[in-house]
Structures are given as C-alpha cells and as structure tokens.
Amino acid sequence: MHRSSRIALTIGLVCLVAAMLLYSTPTNVHAPPLSPEVALGIIRNGSEALRNRDVEGVMRIFTPDAKILGVDADRMREILRFSFPQMRGPLEIVIRNLHVRPVGAKGEVSFQMDVTEHTRQMDAVYFPNLAVEMTVAKRRSTRWFGLTTWEEWKVTQMTVTPHIELPQP
C-alpha cells in the first residue's frame, strides 16, 4: 500500500469516527423558563428585525400557525413585504410596563408599546400607547441534520389595542 493511500485511509477513518460520535451523542437545548428577560429577548429580536426591514427575521419570532393582529402568518409576511419598501427610516419600538405570566410550556406577555420612526427630516410616533398581548409557547426544532434539538419560545398569538388597520398589498 502506498503512503498516500494510508494517509487517505487514515483521514477517512478519522472522519467516520467523528461522524459516529456526532450522531451517537445528540444535543438537546432546552428553553429557559419564561421570564421578563426571555420575553424582552423575543421582543428585541422582533424589533431589531423590524428596524432592519427583515421580513423573515420578524416572522422568526412567530410560530408558522400564529395569528398576528388578526391575520395568519403567511398574510402577515405579505403585508410586511409590501410595507417595508415604503418606509423611509427605521421603525423603532419603545416598550413599557412589561408583564409576564408563565403557565408551564406556555405563557402570556403584555406590555405598552410605541412605534416610532426617526429620520433627519422628522420624528414621528405612528402608534402611541399600544396595549400588546402575546401568547407564547415552547416549540422544538431540529438543526444540523437532526443532530441537535432546540427548544425556544415562539409567539402563537399577538393582539393590540387599539386595533391597527393593516395595509392591503
């Protein structure tokens, strides 16, 4: 057997052992208990995606079957794709009075929110003092070809008072 064949065989054997170890020791990541910090993390992820006009980033905080402001997730995705190009500056979310009520693998999150936009020409508050109610639940997903299981908090329902008239794409 040639030296190059032994090297290739050794590399292949090391890769095989590494793959077997990865598949034989699956990793599970569990979501922490629902707390104000966890709820703020969900809200921050959504507001950062909103600021960056990232439709999929906004939708990532919701479950695929979520009801968002009275519409399903697919309809909300269409509305965001229609609305984002029309915005001049980044939208900012201001949060007040956060309350969290955990109930096992589900929970309720409520807070007051202002939606603002700041540009060089203007400072606008589009939606002041919105009362937001969110229902959240732990959801599992797999990553890395099924090697790891992730559990994270996702929004299953979101309502606001007063009602917001959504644009029609």
Buried (B, 14 or more C-beta within 10 A) or exposed (E): EEEEEEEEEEEEEEEEEEEEEBEEEEEEEEBEEBEEEBBBBBBEBBBBBBBEBBBEBBBBBBBEEBBBBBBEBEBBBBBBEBBBEEEEBBBBBEBEEBEBEBEEBBBBBBBBBBBBBBEEEEEEEEBEEBEBBBBBBBBEEEEEEEEBBBBBBBBBBBBBEEEBEBEEE
